[in-house]
């Protein structure tokens, strides 16, 4: 039996090759949107674009995994691993963390082998926390050392996002009407608002002027916020997720890694369906941390 395994929810947006390579159990997060079921499209974002063209006004509904979903994942991993680290979506926006804690309690004494970390983040920000966990496991850290280092690492992960239309996340209630209206006003002025996650909740974190498109705007924000670290030759770990804009995500990666610098993009992936119905098509998300 191996020492330490991982359980995450789908909100981490990890590429399948990563979850398979490291035997990570992924717990599904639920989405309900009947109007999209019969629309053409290879992913949720393409279906959302089609819904806009047809004038469909409905929005998707999401819900956290049930305690049973986590219970099944924990039991599966405990057959292969002695102890489990579970990383979840931010508890400030989802009940996923609470569901994981309930499942841990159901397991009684076995639950003492499970250690749950609230990422206070989402999508590629949560994904970076998983990558850090993998590194610590491969360094043969004890479970106590891993938990301590992860809790210290959580506030160091930065996330920035640009979206085409705030209506999706506004409809979910995870972005206030006031903040959504601010985003629209800035966009009408030709400015590019930047949303982020601070202490687990969605916040406006800046505005970029003169950026011709979303990838360029996010790159300029990244450059400004990491200048000190790059000047000190610190290593920076980056992850990118997108709302069916792989070309934009790859261009952003090229800008980040295109010059001799210390930043490395560890993965690019499509935003999960459940988070996708919140940020909408063409969204681009960049997460980074010093490592």
N, C-alpha and C positions, 0 to 999 in steps of 0.2 A: 504494500500500500504506500502511495506517495504521501508526502508530508502535508502540503498545503495546496488547496484548490480554490477555484474562483466561481462565484455566481454573480451575474449582472442582469439588469433588465435591458430590454431592447432599446431603451432611450440612450444608451451609450453609443449607438450607431457604429459598432465595431464591424470591420470587414469579416466575412465568414472565414477567410483563411486564418485569421488571428484566433477566432473562437475555436476553430478545429485544431489548430496547432497546439494550443495550450489547454485544450479540453475544458473550455469555459462553458458552463451551463447558462443559457440565456432564457430569462423569464419574459414571456410576451406581455406587452401592454395593449389594452383593448381599444379598438376604434369602432364606432358605429356611424355609418353614413349611407343609408340605403340608396339615396339618389345617385351615388357614384357607381354602384355595383355593375350596372349594365352599360356604362359609358366606355368608349374605346380608350385605350392607353395601356402602356406597359408598366406604368407605376402610378401611384396616387397623384403625383404632380401633373402628369399628363391628363389624367381624368379631371383634375381640378380646372385645368385650362379649358377643357372641353365644356365643363359645367358653366364656366364664365361665358363662353361663346353662345351657349344655349339659353343664357339668362336664368339659370338655376340659382335661387337665392339661399338655399339651405346651407348649413355648416355642419361639419363633422363633430361628433361627440366622442370624448375619450374618457377612459376610466382606468384606474390603476389595477395591477394584477391582484388577484385574490390571495389571501394567506395560503390557500391550497396550492396555488401556482408555485409559490416559493417553497412550500413544504415538499412538493414533488421534486423540485430542483435540489433542495438540501439533501433529501434522502438519496437521490441519484449520486450526488457528489460524495456523500459520506461512505458510499460503497467503494470509492476509488481513492479518497483522500482522508487523512487523519483529522485535519482541521480545514475550515472553510472561511474565506474572506468574501463577504457579500457587499457589493457596491451598488448604490441605488441613485435614482434621480433625486434632485433636491426635494426635501420634505416641505419646502415653502410653496411649492407649486403642484405637488402630487402626493397622494397617500401611499405611494409605493414603499417608502421607508417603513411606514407603520405596518403595512402588510407583511414585510419581511420580518419585522420584530415579533408580530403575532405568530408567524410560523415558527420562529426560533423558540418561543415560549411553549408552543404545542409539543415540541420535541423533548421537553423535560431535561433530563441529564444530558442527552445527546446535543441539546441546544447549546450547552457550554462549549462545544467545539466550533460554534459558528460566531463570527465576529462581523458585525454589520457597520458599514461606513456610509454616512450620509454625504454624498458628493457635494451638496449645495451647488450643483451644477447640472448641466444637461448636454446632450448630444456629444460633440467632440471634446467638450470640457470634461464630461464624465469619462469619456474614452481615455483621456490622458491619465486619469487617476488609475485606470485599469493597467495601462502600460507601466506606470510607476510600480504598481503592485507586482507585475510580472518581473520587473528588474529586481525588486527586493527579494522575491522568492528565489530567483536564480543566484542571488548573492548569499543564499542560505541563511537569511535572517530568521530569527525566531518569530513566532506569531505575535508575541508582545512587542518586539521591535518593529515589526511591520505595521501594526495598528498605530503605534505612537508616531511613526514616520508619516503614515498616511494622514492622520489627523493634523499633523504639522503642514503637510503638503496641500491639503484642501484649499486654504485661503491663497495659495500661491498660483493657482490656475486662473488665468485670465481668459475671458471669452468676449468676442465682439461679433456682431451680426449686422448685416444690412438686408432689408426685405423690400420687395417691390410694392407690396400693399399691406398695411397693418390691419385690414378688415378681418383677416382670419384669426389672428391672435386676440384681437379686440372682442370678437364674438365668443371666444372661449372664456372670457373673464380674466385671463391672465395678463392682460394689458388694459389699463384703465382707458376710458373714453378720452380723458384729458390728454394722456400721453399719446394715444393714437391720433388725435386731432393735431397735436404738435408735430408728429411725424409727417402728416399730410401737408401741413403748412410749410414745413422746411422743404419738402420735395417740390412744391409748387414754386418755391423761390430758387430752385435749381441746386439746392444743398442736399447733402447725403447724410441723414441722421444715422447714428450708430447706436444700436441697442446692445446691452450686455447683461450679465448676471452678477449682481453684487449681493453677497451674504444670502444667496439662494433665491433672490427674486429678480424679475426683469426690470431693468432701469435704462433710462437714456444716459449714455456715457460720453456722447460727443457729437460733433458735426464736422464733416469734411467738405471743404470748398475746393473747387477746381478739379475734382476727380471726374474723369470722363465716364467711368462706369463703376459698378460695385466692386469688382476685384481690385481696381486701382485704389479706390477709397479705403478698402480694408488694408491694403498693403501700406499706404501712407500712414494709417493709424498704427499699424504694427511697427513700422520704422520708427515713428516718434516715441512710442512707449518702450521700445527695447534698445534705444540708442545707448543708454548708459551701460546696459549689460553687454552689448556688442563691443563697445569701446573697451570693456574690461575682458574681452575674449571669453565671456561666459557661454556655456553651451545652452541652447534654447531648443526645447522640444515643441513641435507644432503639429496640430491636426486640423483638417479641413473637412467640413461636410456641406452638402449643397442640396437645393431643391430642384433637381433635374437640370443642373447647369454644370455638367462635367467639364465643358470647355472653359468656363469661367474659373472653376476650381483649379484646373490644371494651369491656367495662366497665373493665378495667384501663387501657386506653388513655384512656378518658374521665376516669379519676381522675388520670392523669399529666398530661393536657393540659387538664383542666377549669378550672384556675385560671390566671391570668397567671403563667407560669413560663418558664424557659428550655429545658425539655425538649421534644423533638420525637420522636414515634414514626414512624420512617421506613418500617417495614413490619410487617404482621401476616401470618402464614402458618401453614398446617398443618405439623406436624412430619413430616419425611420418614418413609416406611415403616420404613426400617432403624433409625433412632433411635427411632421410635415403638414398636417391639417391646421396647425397653429401658425406656422411661419409662411406657408404658401409657396407657389412656384417661384423659381429664380432666386430664392433666398440663398445667401452664402454666409457660412459661419466659420470663424477662425478662433481656435483656442491655442494658448501657448503657456509655457511655464519654464522657468530656469531649472535645470537638472544638474 
